[in-house]
């Protein structure tokens, strides 16, 4: 279980984890229904919040000129494009509006700021 201990000490991983949880709990609050926890679609986008928190945390910890930050930023861009574009075209109920993705992005940024600050 040393891999688990390592992940819990990793601010980038924990930021992504907290970003996902924050988005899912916000969905429960917004929709007043615990059944929405873990579902696709809705406000805010958990996909975007998770990858946004990851990308921002990687940037804060390795520097915004780091190749790792570039990888995380591209991962965020692909995930966002999928959530807003492709997924919405395949099933409008499981995709996201642009505003849901923007709120997910902002939530991820806030979570990353707090998580990285907590880990320092």
FENSUL-V367969 format. One record per residue. N is the residue number from 1. RES is the residue in one small letter. BURIAL is I if it has 24 or more other ideal C-beta (glycine too) atoms within 12 Angstrom, else O. Layout:
n=N res=RES burial=BURIAL
n=N res=RES burial=BURIAL
This chain:
n=1 res=x burial=O
n=2 res=x burial=O
n=3 res=x burial=O
n=4 res=x burial=O
n=5 res=x burial=O
n=6 res=x burial=O
n=7 res=x burial=O
n=8 res=x burial=O
n=9 res=x burial=O
n=10 res=x burial=O
n=11 res=x burial=I
n=12 res=x burial=I
n=13 res=x burial=I
n=14 res=x burial=I
n=15 res=x burial=I
n=16 res=x burial=I
n=17 res=x burial=I
n=18 res=x burial=I
n=19 res=x burial=I
n=20 res=x burial=I
n=21 res=x burial=I
n=22 res=x burial=I
n=23 res=x burial=I
n=24 res=x burial=I
n=25 res=x burial=O
n=26 res=x burial=I
n=27 res=x burial=I
n=28 res=x burial=O
n=29 res=x burial=O
n=30 res=x burial=O
n=31 res=x burial=O
n=32 res=x burial=O
n=33 res=x burial=O
n=34 res=x burial=O
n=35 res=x burial=O
n=36 res=x burial=O
n=37 res=x burial=O
n=38 res=x burial=O
n=39 res=x burial=O
n=40 res=x burial=I
n=41 res=x burial=I
n=42 res=x burial=I
n=43 res=x burial=I
n=44 res=x burial=I
n=45 res=x burial=I
n=46 res=x burial=I
n=47 res=x burial=I
n=48 res=x burial=I
n=49 res=x burial=I
n=50 res=x burial=I
n=51 res=x burial=I
n=52 res=x burial=I
n=53 res=x burial=I
n=54 res=x burial=I
n=55 res=x burial=I
n=56 res=x burial=I
n=57 res=x burial=I
n=58 res=x burial=I
n=59 res=x burial=I
n=60 res=x burial=I
n=61 res=x burial=I
n=62 res=x burial=O
n=63 res=x burial=O
n=64 res=x burial=O
n=65 res=x burial=O
n=66 res=x burial=O
n=67 res=x burial=O
n=68 res=x burial=O
n=69 res=x burial=I
n=70 res=x burial=O
n=71 res=x burial=O
n=72 res=x burial=I
n=73 res=x burial=I
n=74 res=x burial=O
n=75 res=x burial=I
n=76 res=x burial=I
n=77 res=x burial=O
n=78 res=x burial=O
n=79 res=x burial=I
n=80 res=x burial=I
n=81 res=x burial=O
n=82 res=x burial=I
n=83 res=x burial=I
n=84 res=x burial=I
n=85 res=x burial=O
n=86 res=x burial=O
n=87 res=x burial=I
n=88 res=x burial=I
n=89 res=x burial=O
n=90 res=x burial=O
n=91 res=x burial=O
n=92 res=x burial=O
n=93 res=x burial=O
n=94 res=x burial=O
n=95 res=x burial=I
n=96 res=x burial=I
n=97 res=x burial=O
n=98 res=x burial=O
n=99 res=x burial=O
n=100 res=x burial=I
n=101 res=x burial=I
n=102 res=x burial=O
n=103 res=x burial=I
n=104 res=x burial=I
n=105 res=x burial=I
n=106 res=x burial=I
n=107 res=x burial=I
n=108 res=x burial=I
n=109 res=x burial=I
n=110 res=x burial=I
n=111 res=x burial=I
n=112 res=x burial=I
n=113 res=x burial=I
n=114 res=x burial=O
n=115 res=x burial=I
n=116 res=x burial=I
n=117 res=x burial=O
n=118 res=x burial=O
n=119 res=x burial=O
n=120 res=x burial=O
